[in-house]
């Protein structure tokens, strides 16, 4: 659906997503620009992102333990990140 049409039918699009569980892709000049999706889709995506983050953290911890690396204290890590931003 074009953004022009979406502007004219905004309430209908929201209802289609919220109650009809429909995904509506908005386009401009024939290119996909944004989407109106059911909130459940967003919640599922956030859960998948959290799971991916947890898996990545576990992998890093496992590698660090296998290499007998000592953890960096949070305060030191934070100071290093701040210094890198200033540079």
Biopython code that builds the backbone (N, CA, C, O; Angstrom):
import numpy as np
from Bio.PDB.StructureBuilder import StructureBuilder

atoms = [
    (1, "UNK", "N", (0.844, -1.166, 0.000)),
    (1, "UNK", "CA", (0.000, 0.000, 0.000)),
    (1, "UNK", "C", (0.895, 1.237, 0.000)),
    (1, "UNK", "O", (1.900, 1.280, 0.709)),
    (2, "UNK", "N", (0.533, 2.224, -0.783)),
    (2, "UNK", "CA", (1.332, 3.442, -0.830)),
    (2, "UNK", "C", (1.145, 4.252, 0.451)),
    (2, "UNK", "O", (0.140, 4.121, 1.149)),
    (3, "UNK", "N", (2.129, 5.084, 0.737)),
    (3, "UNK", "CA", (2.019, 5.936, 1.923)),
    (3, "UNK", "C", (0.878, 6.927, 1.783)),
    (3, "UNK", "O", (0.263, 7.306, 2.779)),
    (4, "UNK", "N", (0.588, 7.350, 0.567)),
    (4, "UNK", "CA", (-0.543, 8.273, 0.338)),
    (4, "UNK", "C", (-1.850, 7.577, 0.704)),
    (4, "UNK", "O", (-2.679, 8.150, 1.411)),
    (5, "UNK", "N", (-2.039, 6.351, 0.230)),
    (5, "UNK", "CA", (-3.256, 5.599, 0.551)),
    (5, "UNK", "C", (-3.316, 5.296, 2.046)),
    (5, "UNK", "O", (-4.387, 5.344, 2.652)),
    (6, "UNK", "N", (-2.178, 4.987, 2.631)),
    (6, "UNK", "CA", (-2.131, 4.669, 4.062)),
    (6, "UNK", "C", (-2.563, 5.868, 4.898)),
    (6, "UNK", "O", (-3.270, 5.718, 5.894)),
    (7, "UNK", "N", (-2.134, 7.057, 4.487)),
    (7, "UNK", "CA", (-2.507, 8.266, 5.210)),
    (7, "UNK", "C", (-4.035, 8.420, 5.227)),
    (7, "UNK", "O", (-4.612, 8.837, 6.231)),
    (8, "UNK", "N", (-4.663, 8.086, 4.134)),
    (8, "UNK", "CA", (-6.119, 8.230, 4.018)),
    (8, "UNK", "C", (-6.871, 7.133, 4.760)),
    (8, "UNK", "O", (-8.031, 7.314, 5.128)),
    (9, "UNK", "N", (-6.216, 5.999, 4.981)),
    (9, "UNK", "CA", (-6.875, 4.839, 5.595)),
    (9, "UNK", "C", (-6.181, 4.394, 6.880)),
    (9, "UNK", "O", (-6.201, 3.211, 7.220)),
    (10, "UNK", "N", (-5.579, 5.323, 7.582)),
    (10, "UNK", "CA", (-4.749, 4.969, 8.735)),
    (10, "UNK", "C", (-5.483, 4.097, 9.750)),
    (10, "UNK", "O", (-4.951, 3.067, 10.164)),
    (11, "UNK", "N", (-6.686, 4.481, 10.160)),
    (11, "UNK", "CA", (-7.438, 3.698, 11.153)),
    (11, "UNK", "C", (-7.688, 2.278, 10.665)),
    (11, "UNK", "O", (-7.578, 1.322, 11.433)),
    (12, "UNK", "N", (-8.023, 2.146, 9.396)),
    (12, "UNK", "CA", (-8.279, 0.818, 8.839)),
    (12, "UNK", "C", (-7.012, -0.036, 8.863)),
    (12, "UNK", "O", (-7.073, -1.223, 9.182)),
    (13, "UNK", "N", (-5.882, 0.551, 8.532)),
    (13, "UNK", "CA", (-4.616, -0.184, 8.524)),
    (13, "UNK", "C", (-4.262, -0.656, 9.925)),
    (13, "UNK", "O", (-3.847, -1.799, 10.115)),
    (14, "UNK", "N", (-4.427, 0.223, 10.906)),
    (14, "UNK", "CA", (-4.148, -0.155, 12.295)),
    (14, "UNK", "C", (-5.058, -1.298, 12.719)),
    (14, "UNK", "O", (-4.601, -2.246, 13.357)),
    (15, "UNK", "N", (-6.325, -1.224, 12.377)),
    (15, "UNK", "CA", (-7.257, -2.298, 12.732)),
    (15, "UNK", "C", (-6.917, -3.600, 12.028)),
    (15, "UNK", "O", (-7.039, -4.674, 12.618)),
    (16, "UNK", "N", (-6.493, -3.518, 10.775)),
    (16, "UNK", "CA", (-6.107, -4.735, 10.049)),
    (16, "UNK", "C", (-4.924, -5.414, 10.733)),
    (16, "UNK", "O", (-4.874, -6.641, 10.823)),
    (17, "UNK", "N", (-3.984, -4.622, 11.208)),
    (17, "UNK", "CA", (-2.817, -5.188, 11.887)),
    (17, "UNK", "C", (-3.179, -5.684, 13.286)),
    (17, "UNK", "O", (-2.807, -6.790, 13.679)),
    (18, "UNK", "N", (-3.903, -4.859, 14.028)),
    (18, "UNK", "CA", (-4.199, -5.189, 15.430)),
    (18, "UNK", "C", (-5.188, -6.338, 15.564)),
    (18, "UNK", "O", (-4.982, -7.243, 16.373)),
    (19, "UNK", "N", (-6.249, -6.311, 14.786)),
    (19, "UNK", "CA", (-7.310, -7.298, 14.973)),
    (19, "UNK", "C", (-7.299, -8.399, 13.921)),
    (19, "UNK", "O", (-7.687, -9.531, 14.209)),
    (20, "UNK", "N", (-6.861, -8.083, 12.711)),
    (20, "UNK", "CA", (-6.811, -9.075, 11.644)),
    (20, "UNK", "C", (-5.475, -9.776, 11.550)),
    (20, "UNK", "O", (-5.298, -10.698, 10.754)),
    (21, "UNK", "N", (-4.517, -9.325, 12.383)),
    (21, "UNK", "CA", (-3.160, -9.896, 12.411)),
    (21, "UNK", "C", (-2.517, -9.842, 11.028)),
    (21, "UNK", "O", (-1.756, -10.732, 10.649)),
    (22, "UNK", "N", (-2.830, -8.794, 10.289)),
    (22, "UNK", "CA", (-2.310, -8.613, 8.943)),
    (22, "UNK", "C", (-1.083, -7.710, 8.979)),
    (22, "UNK", "O", (-1.009, -6.780, 9.782)),
    (23, "UNK", "N", (-0.133, -7.988, 8.113)),
    (23, "UNK", "CA", (1.054, -7.140, 7.964)),
    (23, "UNK", "C", (0.846, -6.272, 6.735)),
    (23, "UNK", "O", (0.591, -6.776, 5.641)),
    (24, "UNK", "N", (0.955, -4.973, 6.922)),
    (24, "UNK", "CA", (0.738, -4.042, 5.817)),
    (24, "UNK", "C", (2.057, -3.325, 5.528)),
    (24, "UNK", "O", (2.580, -2.600, 6.375)),
    (25, "UNK", "N", (2.580, -3.536, 4.333)),
    (25, "UNK", "CA", (3.832, -2.898, 3.928)),
    (25, "UNK", "C", (3.479, -1.599, 3.214)),
    (25, "UNK", "O", (2.658, -1.576, 2.298)),
    (26, "UNK", "N", (4.118, -0.518, 3.655)),
    (26, "UNK", "CA", (3.895, 0.791, 3.053)),
    (26, "UNK", "C", (5.008, 1.071, 2.054)),
    (26, "UNK", "O", (6.182, 0.812, 2.319)),
    (27, "UNK", "N", (4.620, 1.602, 0.905)),
    (27, "UNK", "CA", (5.586, 1.853, -0.150)),
    (27, "UNK", "C", (5.579, 3.318, -0.563)),
    (27, "UNK", "O", (4.593, 4.035, -0.395)),
    (28, "UNK", "N", (6.708, 3.731, -1.107)),
    (28, "UNK", "CA", (6.815, 5.064, -1.703)),
    (28, "UNK", "C", (7.617, 4.895, -2.992)),
    (28, "UNK", "O", (8.722, 4.353, -2.994)),
    (29, "UNK", "N", (7.039, 5.364, -4.063)),
    (29, "UNK", "CA", (7.660, 5.230, -5.394)),
    (29, "UNK", "C", (8.000, 3.774, -5.708)),
    (29, "UNK", "O", (9.035, 3.481, -6.308)),
    (30, "UNK", "N", (7.123, 2.876, -5.298)),
    (30, "UNK", "CA", (7.282, 1.457, -5.599)),
    (30, "UNK", "C", (8.256, 0.694, -4.724)),
    (30, "UNK", "O", (8.472, -0.500, -4.933)),
    (31, "UNK", "N", (8.856, 1.373, -3.734)),
    (31, "UNK", "CA", (9.817, 0.694, -2.855)),
    (31, "UNK", "C", (9.241, 0.568, -1.451)),
    (31, "UNK", "O", (8.627, 1.501, -0.934)),
    (32, "UNK", "N", (9.449, -0.607, -0.836)),
    (32, "UNK", "CA", (8.998, -0.833, 0.542)),
    (32, "UNK", "C", (9.705, 0.154, 1.458)),
    (32, "UNK", "O", (10.920, 0.334, 1.377)),
    (33, "UNK", "N", (8.924, 0.795, 2.336)),
    (33, "UNK", "CA", (9.468, 1.839, 3.185)),
    (33, "UNK", "C", (9.312, 1.517, 4.668)),
    (33, "UNK", "O", (10.222, 1.760, 5.462)),
    (34, "UNK", "N", (8.178, 0.979, 5.031)),
    (34, "UNK", "CA", (7.879, 0.662, 6.431)),
    (34, "UNK", "C", (6.762, -0.367, 6.451)),
    (34, "UNK", "O", (6.197, -0.718, 5.415)),
    (35, "UNK", "N", (6.456, -0.844, 7.656)),
    (35, "UNK", "CA", (5.379, -1.825, 7.788)),
    (35, "UNK", "C", (4.593, -1.559, 9.060)),
    (35, "UNK", "O", (5.138, -1.113, 10.070)),
    (36, "UNK", "N", (3.312, -1.839, 8.987)),
    (36, "UNK", "CA", (2.462, -1.827, 10.171)),
    (36, "UNK", "C", (2.161, -3.292, 10.447)),
    (36, "UNK", "O", (1.573, -3.989, 9.620)),
    (37, "UNK", "N", (2.577, -3.749, 11.632)),
    (37, "UNK", "CA", (2.470, -5.174, 11.952)),
    (37, "UNK", "C", (1.785, -5.350, 13.304)),
    (37, "UNK", "O", (1.764, -4.427, 14.118)),
    (38, "UNK", "N", (1.233, -6.518, 13.540)),
    (38, "UNK", "CA", (0.651, -6.786, 14.863)),
    (38, "UNK", "C", (1.729, -6.716, 15.944)),
    (38, "UNK", "O", (2.880, -7.083, 15.706)),
    (39, "UNK", "N", (1.357, -6.253, 17.107)),
    (39, "UNK", "CA", (2.316, -6.124, 18.202)),
    (39, "UNK", "C", (2.922, -7.482, 18.569)),
    (39, "UNK", "O", (4.054, -7.538, 19.049)),
    (40, "UNK", "N", (2.199, -8.552, 18.354)),
    (40, "UNK", "CA", (2.730, -9.888, 18.644)),
    (40, "UNK", "C", (3.952, -10.191, 17.777)),
    (40, "UNK", "O", (4.880, -10.863, 18.226)),
    (41, "UNK", "N", (3.955, -9.698, 16.537)),
    (41, "UNK", "CA", (5.120, -9.887, 15.670)),
    (41, "UNK", "C", (6.345, -9.189, 16.256)),
    (41, "UNK", "O", (7.446, -9.740, 16.247)),
    (42, "UNK", "N", (6.149, -7.993, 16.757)),
    (42, "UNK", "CA", (7.249, -7.233, 17.347)),
    (42, "UNK", "C", (7.754, -7.948, 18.603)),
    (42, "UNK", "O", (8.961, -8.039, 18.828)),
    (43, "UNK", "N", (6.833, -8.449, 19.412)),
    (43, "UNK", "CA", (7.223, -9.160, 20.627)),
    (43, "UNK", "C", (8.027, -10.412, 20.292)),
    (43, "UNK", "O", (9.024, -10.706, 20.952)),
    (44, "UNK", "N", (7.594, -11.156, 19.261)),
    (44, "UNK", "CA", (8.334, -12.349, 18.839)),
    (44, "UNK", "C", (9.733, -11.981, 18.350)),
    (44, "UNK", "O", (10.707, -12.666, 18.659)),
    (45, "UNK", "N", (9.822, -10.908, 17.594)),
    (45, "UNK", "CA", (11.118, -10.462, 17.092)),
    (45, "UNK", "C", (12.043, -10.080, 18.237)),
    (45, "UNK", "O", (13.229, -10.410, 18.217)),
    (46, "UNK", "N", (11.507, -9.387, 19.233)),
    (46, "UNK", "CA", (12.320, -9.016, 20.393)),
    (46, "UNK", "C", (12.793, -10.251, 21.156)),
    (46, "UNK", "O", (13.930, -10.292, 21.625)),
    (47, "UNK", "N", (11.929, -11.257, 21.283)),
    (47, "UNK", "CA", (12.319, -12.497, 21.951)),
    (47, "UNK", "C", (13.449, -13.188, 21.182)),
    (47, "UNK", "O", (14.397, -13.691, 21.784)),
    (48, "UNK", "N", (13.342, -13.209, 19.847)),
    (48, "UNK", "CA", (14.395, -13.824, 19.031)),
    (48, "UNK", "C", (15.709, -13.059, 19.154)),
    (48, "UNK", "O", (16.782, -13.660, 19.210)),
    (49, "UNK", "N", (15.620, -11.717, 19.196)),
    (49, "UNK", "CA", (16.830, -10.918, 19.375)),
    (49, "UNK", "C", (17.462, -11.188, 20.735)),
    (49, "UNK", "O", (18.683, -11.312, 20.839)),
    (50, "UNK", "N", (16.634, -11.280, 21.784)),
    (50, "UNK", "CA", (17.149, -11.582, 23.124)),
    (50, "UNK", "C", (17.829, -12.941, 23.146)),
    (50, "UNK", "O", (18.892, -13.100, 23.747)),
    (51, "UNK", "N", (17.216, -13.924, 22.488)),
    (51, "UNK", "CA", (17.792, -15.264, 22.426)),
    (51, "UNK", "C", (19.130, -15.243, 21.688)),
    (51, "UNK", "O", (20.094, -15.869, 22.129)),
    (52, "UNK", "N", (19.187, -14.526, 20.567)),
    (52, "UNK", "CA", (20.442, -14.426, 19.816)),
    (52, "UNK", "C", (21.522, -13.743, 20.657)),
    (52, "UNK", "O", (22.680, -14.159, 20.642)),
    (53, "UNK", "N", (21.140, -12.694, 21.390)),
    (53, "UNK", "CA", (22.104, -12.006, 22.255)),
    (53, "UNK", "C", (22.615, -12.936, 23.354)),
    (53, "UNK", "O", (23.809, -12.949, 23.653)),
    (54, "UNK", "N", (21.715, -13.710, 23.952)),
    (54, "UNK", "CA", (22.107, -14.634, 25.017)),
    (54, "UNK", "C", (23.042, -15.720, 24.476)),
    (54, "UNK", "O", (24.024, -16.082, 25.123)),
    (55, "UNK", "N", (22.726, -16.234, 23.284)),
    (55, "UNK", "CA", (23.588, -17.256, 22.673)),
    (55, "UNK", "C", (24.974, -16.689, 22.372)),
    (55, "UNK", "O", (25.983, -17.361, 22.579)),
    (56, "UNK", "N", (25.018, -15.450, 21.882)),
    (56, "UNK", "CA", (26.311, -14.825, 21.580)),
    (56, "UNK", "C", (27.110, -14.619, 22.866)),
    (56, "UNK", "O", (28.322, -14.835, 22.886)),
    (57, "UNK", "N", (26.441, -14.203, 23.927)),
    (57, "UNK", "CA", (27.124, -13.996, 25.210)),
    (57, "UNK", "C", (27.672, -15.320, 25.745)),
    (57, "UNK", "O", (28.795, -15.372, 26.245)),
    (58, "UNK", "N", (26.888, -16.377, 25.641)),
    (58, "UNK", "CA", (27.351, -17.694, 26.097)),
    (58, "UNK", "C", (28.570, -18.150, 25.305)),
    (58, "UNK", "O", (29.504, -18.721, 25.869)),
    (59, "UNK", "N", (28.560, -17.899, 24.003)),
    (59, "UNK", "CA", (29.687, -18.288, 23.159)),
    (59, "UNK", "C", (30.949, -17.530, 23.571)),
    (59, "UNK", "O", (32.030, -18.113, 23.653)),
    (60, "UNK", "N", (30.808, -16.236, 23.827)),
    (60, "UNK", "CA", (31.962, -15.431, 24.247)),
    (60, "UNK", "C", (32.487, -15.926, 25.591)),
    (60, "UNK", "O", (33.696, -16.063, 25.775)),
    (61, "UNK", "N", (31.580, -16.192, 26.527)),
    (61, "UNK", "CA", (32.010, -16.673, 27.841)),
    (61, "UNK", "C", (32.698, -18.029, 27.746)),
    (61, "UNK", "O", (33.709, -18.266, 28.407)),
    (62, "UNK", "N", (32.157, -18.907, 26.935)),
    (62, "UNK", "CA", (32.745, -20.230, 26.762)),
    (62, "UNK", "C", (34.150, -20.123, 26.169)),
    (62, "UNK", "O", (35.076, -20.800, 26.616)),
    (63, "UNK", "N", (34.294, -19.268, 25.162)),
    (63, "UNK", "CA", (35.609, -19.066, 24.539)),
    (63, "UNK", "C", (36.591, -18.470, 25.536)),
    (63, "UNK", "O", (37.742, -18.899, 25.611)),
    (64, "UNK", "N", (36.139, -17.479, 26.302)),
    (64, "UNK", "CA", (37.009, -16.835, 27.292)),
    (64, "UNK", "C", (37.468, -17.835, 28.342)),
    (64, "UNK", "O", (38.639, -17.847, 28.722)),
    (65, "UNK", "N", (36.551, -18.675, 28.812)),
    (65, "UNK", "CA", (36.918, -19.679, 29.809)),
    (65, "UNK", "C", (37.890, -20.695, 29.228)),
    (65, "UNK", "O", (38.842, -21.107, 29.891)),
    (66, "UNK", "N", (37.644, -21.098, 27.980)),
    (66, "UNK", "CA", (38.524, -22.075, 27.335)),
    (66, "UNK", "C", (39.933, -21.514, 27.159)),
    (66, "UNK", "O", (40.913, -22.256, 27.215)),
    (67, "UNK", "N", (40.029, -20.218, 26.948)),
    (67, "UNK", "CA", (41.335, -19.571, 26.772)),
    (67, "UNK", "C", (41.902, -19.046, 28.093)),
    (67, "UNK", "O", (42.937, -18.380, 28.122)),
    (68, "UNK", "N", (41.204, -19.360, 29.174)),
    (68, "UNK", "CA", (41.604, -18.943, 30.527)),
    (68, "UNK", "C", (41.795, -17.426, 30.640)),
    (68, "UNK", "O", (42.701, -16.940, 31.316)),
    (69, "UNK", "N", (40.907, -16.698, 29.952)),
    (69, "UNK", "CA", (40.951, -15.240, 30.009)),
    (69, "UNK", "C", (40.265, -14.765, 31.281)),
    (69, "UNK", "O", (39.255, -15.324, 31.709)),
    (70, "UNK", "N", (40.833, -13.727, 31.871)),
    (70, "UNK", "CA", (40.228, -13.155, 33.070)),
    (70, "UNK", "C", (39.206, -12.101, 32.642)),
    (70, "UNK", "O", (39.445, -11.356, 31.692)),
    (71, "UNK", "N", (38.076, -12.036, 33.334)),
    (71, "UNK", "CA", (37.074, -11.027, 32.980)),
    (71, "UNK", "C", (37.589, -9.617, 33.254)),
    (71, "UNK", "O", (38.407, -9.403, 34.149)),
    (72, "UNK", "N", (37.099, -8.664, 32.473)),
    (72, "UNK", "CA", (37.453, -7.257, 32.670)),
    (72, "UNK", "C", (36.381, -6.648, 33.575)),
    (72, "UNK", "O", (35.191, -6.769, 33.285)),
    (73, "UNK", "N", (36.781, -6.008, 34.648)),
    (73, "UNK", "CA", (35.782, -5.370, 35.519)),
    (73, "UNK", "C", (34.982, -4.328, 34.743)),
    (73, "UNK", "O", (35.513, -3.630, 33.879)),
    (74, "UNK", "N", (33.689, -4.240, 35.072)),
    (74, "UNK", "CA", (32.791, -3.345, 34.354)),
    (74, "UNK", "C", (33.305, -1.903, 34.345)),
    (74, "UNK", "O", (33.263, -1.256, 33.298)),
    (75, "UNK", "N", (33.774, -1.393, 35.444)),
    (75, "UNK", "CA", (34.239, -0.008, 35.509)),
    (75, "UNK", "C", (35.387, 0.235, 34.535)),
    (75, "UNK", "O", (35.446, 1.288, 33.902)),
    (76, "UNK", "N", (36.293, -0.721, 34.410)),
    (76, "UNK", "CA", (37.413, -0.589, 33.477)),
    (76, "UNK", "C", (36.913, -0.630, 32.033)),
    (76, "UNK", "O", (37.353, 0.159, 31.197)),
    (77, "UNK", "N", (36.006, -1.539, 31.749)),
    (77, "UNK", "CA", (35.447, -1.648, 30.402)),
    (77, "UNK", "C", (34.705, -0.367, 30.025)),
    (77, "UNK", "O", (34.824, 0.117, 28.900)),
    (78, "UNK", "N", (33.939, 0.180, 30.970)),
    (78, "UNK", "CA", (33.187, 1.403, 30.727)),
    (78, "UNK", "C", (34.142, 2.568, 30.441)),
    (78, "UNK", "O", (33.903, 3.359, 29.528)),
    (79, "UNK", "N", (35.205, 2.670, 31.210)),
    (79, "UNK", "CA", (36.183, 3.745, 31.010)),
    (79, "UNK", "C", (36.848, 3.615, 29.644)),
    (79, "UNK", "O", (37.079, 4.618, 28.968)),
    (80, "UNK", "N", (37.154, 2.392, 29.236)),
    (80, "UNK", "CA", (37.776, 2.165, 27.929)),
    (80, "UNK", "C", (36.837, 2.585, 26.797)),
    (80, "UNK", "O", (37.262, 3.210, 25.825)),
    (81, "UNK", "N", (35.562, 2.235, 26.933)),
    (81, "UNK", "CA", (34.571, 2.620, 25.905)),
    (81, "UNK", "C", (34.420, 4.125, 25.822)),
    (81, "UNK", "O", (34.330, 4.680, 24.727)),
    (82, "UNK", "N", (34.390, 4.800, 26.978)),
    (82, "UNK", "CA", (34.274, 6.266, 26.971)),
    (82, "UNK", "C", (35.474, 6.899, 26.303)),
    (82, "UNK", "O", (35.329, 7.850, 25.536)),
    (83, "UNK", "N", (36.660, 6.383, 26.586)),
    (83, "UNK", "CA", (37.881, 6.918, 25.975)),
    (83, "UNK", "C", (37.865, 6.739, 24.464)),
    (83, "UNK", "O", (38.310, 7.627, 23.736)),
    (84, "UNK", "N", (37.361, 5.610, 23.979)),
    (84, "UNK", "CA", (37.309, 5.356, 22.545)),
    (84, "UNK", "C", (36.327, 6.307, 21.859)),
    (84, "UNK", "O", (36.556, 6.723, 20.723)),
    (85, "UNK", "N", (35.239, 6.648, 22.544)),
    (85, "UNK", "CA", (34.261, 7.575, 21.964)),
    (85, "UNK", "C", (34.840, 8.970, 21.821)),
    (85, "UNK", "O", (34.534, 9.677, 20.861)),
    (86, "UNK", "N", (35.672, 9.370, 22.766)),
    (86, "UNK", "CA", (36.278, 10.706, 22.728)),
    (86, "UNK", "C", (37.317, 10.826, 21.628)),
    (86, "UNK", "O", (37.535, 11.906, 21.078)),
    (87, "UNK", "N", (37.957, 9.706, 21.312)),
    (87, "UNK", "CA", (39.049, 9.737, 20.314)),
    (87, "UNK", "C", (38.543, 9.885, 18.898)),
    (87, "UNK", "O", (39.338, 9.926, 17.960)),
]
sb = StructureBuilder()
sb.init_structure("model")
sb.init_model(0)
sb.init_chain("A")
sb.init_seg("    ")
for serial, (resi, resn, name, xyz) in enumerate(atoms, 1):
    if name == "N":
        sb.init_residue(resn, " ", resi, " ")
    sb.init_atom(name, np.array(xyz, "f"), 0.0, 1.0, " ", f" {name:<3s}", serial, name[0])
structure = sb.get_structure()
